[in-house]
Amino acid sequence: MEGTGKAYVKTGEFVTRAVAGETIVVPITAGVGDLDSIYTLNEVGATVWELIDGTTTVNAIVLAVAREFEVAPDQAKTDVLEFVTSLAEAGLIRPVGEGRV
């Protein structure tokens, strides 16, 4: 699949909190939390979110997810690519080297 060699970076500031076994991500806009844009991540999503740091490639994230959650690498790849694509479409992340932080 395309895009596994890319690294992504978060596109802004976020507040991240663990609540009742899920991770809540709130974008910060003009110094205030955008409560209309709250994202809730399960354990796998939270792991992917943490690994999006501007240097870790999608392929490395796939391997980490497969190892940590004991899933087949092909399934981890499909799931991670789908999630990364949805984060990019929501404007929360972008490929390194594209746009501004």
N, C-alpha and C positions, 0 to 999 in steps of 0.2 A: 504494500500500500504506500501511497505517496505521503510525504510529510513526516516520516518517522525520524529523519535525520535533523529536523529543525528543532531549535530551542525557542521557547516562548517566554515572554515577559508580561507581567501584569501591567495594565494600562493606566493605573491610577493608584490612589490610596484606598485601603480597605481596612475595616475593623473585622476581625475574625474571632469568634467565640465558640467554644464547645458548650452545647446545651442538650441535656438529656440524650446523649449518645449521637448527636448530630452536630455538624459544624455550621454555624450561621456566618455568612459573609455579607457585610454591608458596605457598599461603596460610599466614599466620603466625597461630597460635592460642596465646594466653597466652604470647607471647614465643618460641614454638618453631615451627619449620616443621612443617606437617601433612603428613607424607610419605605419608599415605593418600589425599591429595587433590592429587596433582601433575597439572598439565595441560600437555600438549605442544602447541605451536602451530606451524603452518607459517608461511612468510613472510607470507602474506596475513593470517592470524590474528594474527600478531605486530604487523603494521601497525595492524589494527583495535584491538587491545589498547592500543597506545601512544596512539591517538587518543581513547580513552575517558578523558576528563579532566574531565567535569562541565560543560563549556561547548561542546564540539564536537558538533553535532547528527549524528544518524545520516545525514541527507542529505549533510552535508559529508564524512562518512567514506566514503559511497558514491562521491562524486565523486573523492575522493583515491584510493580503490582502483581505480576505473575508469581514472584517469589514470596512476597508477604501474604498474599491471599490464597496461595496454593491453587492457582487456576492455570490452565494451559496457556502458553504464550500466545497462540493464535487468538484465543478468546480475549485475553488481556489486551492484545493489540487492537482488536475490533472495538472493545469497550472504551479504551483510552482515546483512540482516535475520534470516536463519536463524541465523547465528553469534551475533548479539547476543541473540536469543531464547534460544539454548542457554546463553549465559553468565548471563543473568538467571535461567533455570530452575535453574541450578547454584548460584545465590546469590552469584555473584562480582560482579555489577553490579546496579544498580537505577536507575530513572529519577530524574533530579534532582527533588528536592522530595518524594520518597516515602521514608519510613523514615528511619533515622539512619545516619550513616557510622560 
